[in-house]
Amino acid sequence: MLLRRITKHVKDQNWFAVGIDFVIVVIGVFIGIQVANWNDARSDRQLGQEYTQRLILDLEQDLAGTRSLKDYYAQVLVSVQEADRLLAEPGSDNQALVVAAYRASEYNDNPPNTATWDEIVSSGHLKLLPTDAVKDGLGSYYKFRKRVADSAEIRTSEYRKTVRSLIPLTVQLAIRKGCSDIYDELNVASGFVSDCQIDLNDGVLMDVAEALRASDAVKESLRHHYSLVAFMQINNDGDIAGAENALALLMQIAS
């Protein structure tokens, strides 16, 4: 209708009316663009808020899991030191030595939940999150977690290989049955059972303990294994601090 009216005004050479129609068209286009921009901005704000809530949930789970992991490796470190002490004592308790040596070789992991962060990065939506939260919290946290999350050095350490090669399978199964891990409400291993029961006769435990005491490889690799576990605890502390910082920033934004 507007086009027909403009055409008529041009034929009639009613330039004033043509000018008015032109202004109407320009204003209409401008309003249409503004409405589209407002809708886009509203959609971006809503998506940014959804990302923020999802990241908060991810970080809360990461934080809880890493705290449990720190508790777990704290007990592994205790076992490392206990095994070192018992190996140096010829008359030390056989069961205590076998259990400490085995527990010192335990491995656990808590990989970060990066699904939301990876989705944000891959879709180019970082701009939907506040710059300060990305620069001062989230970016550093996920970069650090990806760098240290793989604790394969502990899983493949020489000490772990040596000890688990020396301890017979029947003994390992008995330890797992009576001296197993304990789990928190998130089903994450957070330590070892305090009342350790091993259903084996004293002769078997004595043979295993003597094999451990006689192995120079066990004693030497245990010292290096200690540094691996201690470094894991440093990483856990860093992950906890990073998650707490990023979470505080996001919670401040969400409130």
N, C-alpha and C positions, 0 to 999 in steps of 0.2 A: 504493500500500500504506500509506504514511504517512497519507494523508488518511482512509482507511477506519479506521485505528487511532485517529486523533484523534476521528473521528465516534463510534466505539464508546465511547471513554473519556468523551466528553461525554454520551452516552446513559446511561452507567453512573454519571455524575456523579463520575468519578474525577479530580478536579481536579489532584491531584498529578501523575498521569500526563499530563494535558493540558499542565501547565506544563513537564514534561520534554520533551514532543513539541515544544512551542513553542520551547524553547531550542535543540533540535536543528535546527529549521527556520531559526532566526535564525543559528546558527553555520554552517549549510550555505550560506545566502545570503551571509554575510560571507566565507566561504572562496571561494565562487564569484567574488565581486567582486574579491577580492584576487588570485586566479589570473588573472582577466581583466586586471587592472591590471598585474600582473607581465609577462604576455604582451605587452601594449601597450608597456610600458616597454622590454622586450627588443627588440621590433620597431623602436621609435624609436631605440634605441641603434645597432642594426644599420644602419638607414637613414642615421643621422647619420654613421656610419663610412664608409658607401658614398659619401655626399656629400663627405666630407672627402677621400677618395682621388681622386675625380673632380676636385675643385677643385684639388688638388695638381698633377694632370696638366695641367689647363687653365693654371694659373699658370706651370708650367715651360715650356710651349709659348709662352705670352705673353712670358715673360722672354727666352727665346732669340730670339723674333721681334723684340722691341723692341730688343735689343742689336744685331741685324743692321740694323735700321732706323736706329739711331743711327750705325752705321758708314757706312751709305749716305749719310745726310745730311751726315756729316762731309766726305765727298768732294764732295758738292754744294756745300757752303760753300767748299771749296777752289776749285772751279770758278768760283763767283761772284766770289771775290776775284781769281782769275786773269783772268777775263773783264774785270773792271773795270780791271785793270792794263793788259791788252793793248789795250783800247779807247782808252786814253789815250795809247798809243804809235803814232804814224802808221806807223812802219816795222816794227811787230811781225809775227811769223810768222803768215802767213795761216791755215794749217791749225790751228795752236795756238789762234788766236782763234776760229775756227769751232767747233772741238771744245769749247773752254771755254764759249763762249756757249751751245751746245746743252746740254752737261752741266749747266750752271747752271740750266737750265729743267726738269731731270728731276724726276719725281714718283714717290713710292713710298708705300705704306701697309701697316699691319699691324693690322687691326681686331682687338679683343680677342675671345676666345672666351667669350661670356657665356651659353652654353646651359645649363650646370649652375646658375649663379647665378640666371638667370631662372626656371628650373624651381623652385628652392628658394623664391624670393620669391613666385612666382605660386601655389604650392601651400600657402603659409603655414607652411613648414617651417623658418623661420629659428631657431625655438626649439630645433631639433635640433642646432644648431651651438653651440659654446661662446660665451657672450656676449662675452667679451673678444676673440675672434677676429673676430667680426662688427663690434663697435664700434671696435676699434683697428686693424683691418687690412682685412678684406674689404669692408665697407661703403664705406669711404673709397676704396679702390682702384677698385671698379667704378663708383662715382659719378664719380670723376675720369676714368676711361677713357672713359666714355660722353660726358663733356663735351668731351674734347679729341680723341677718336679721328678725327673728321671733319677731314681736312686739305685740305678743298676749296679753301681760300684759295690754297694753293700751286698746285693743279691748274688753277685759273682765274685766276691772277695775270696782270696786264697784261704783265709781262715775258715770261712763258711764251707768251702769245698773240702778242706782237709778234715775238719771236725766231722762233717757228715759222711765222709768216706770211712773214718775210723769207727764211728759208732754204728753197730749193726742195726739193720732195719727193725728187728724185733724190739730193740731198746728204744729206737726212735718212736715207734708206734706206741710203746708203753708210756713214753714221756708225753706224747701228744694226747693220749687218753687221760692220764692222771695229772698232768702239769700243763694243761692247755692254756690258750689265751682267754682273757675275759673281754666282753664286748659291751659298748655303751648303748644308749638308746637309739643311736643312729646305725647300730650294727657294725661299728668300727672297733677293731681291736685296740684296747687302751692299756693293756698290761697283761700280767700273768696271774694265775690263780695263786693265792697265798698258801693254801694247804696242798702241797704237792705230794701225790701218792703214786708210786711206781710199783706195779705188780710184777716184780722180778726177784729172783733169789740173790743173795749177797754175792755169790760167786760170780755171777754174770756181771754185776756192777763193778766188782773188784777188777775183773779182767779188762773191762772198758776203761776204768779209771787208770789202770797201769799203762794201758796203751796210750792214753792221753799224756800221762806224765813222761813217758819215754820218747815222745815225739818232739823233736826240736822244731819241726815245721809248725806245730800247733802254737808253741810258745812265741816263736818269731812273728808269725802272721797275726797273732792276737794283738801285738803292739800296733801294727799297722791298721788292723781292724778297728781299734779304739779310735784312731784319728778319723776314720770314715764315719763312724757313728757320731762322734763329737761334732764333726762338720755338719752332719745331717741336723743336729740339734740347733746349730747356728742358723741353718736355712729355715728350720721351723720357726725360730724366733723372728726371723725376718719376714716370713710369710704371715705370721700372726700380726705383726706390727703393720705390714702393708694392708692386710685385709681390714684391720681396725680403722686405719686412716681412710681408706677408700669408702668403707661403710659409713663412717661419720660424715663424710662429704655428701654422700648420696642421701643419707637420712636428713641432713640439713636442707637439702634441695626439696625432698619429698614433703617436709613438714610445712 
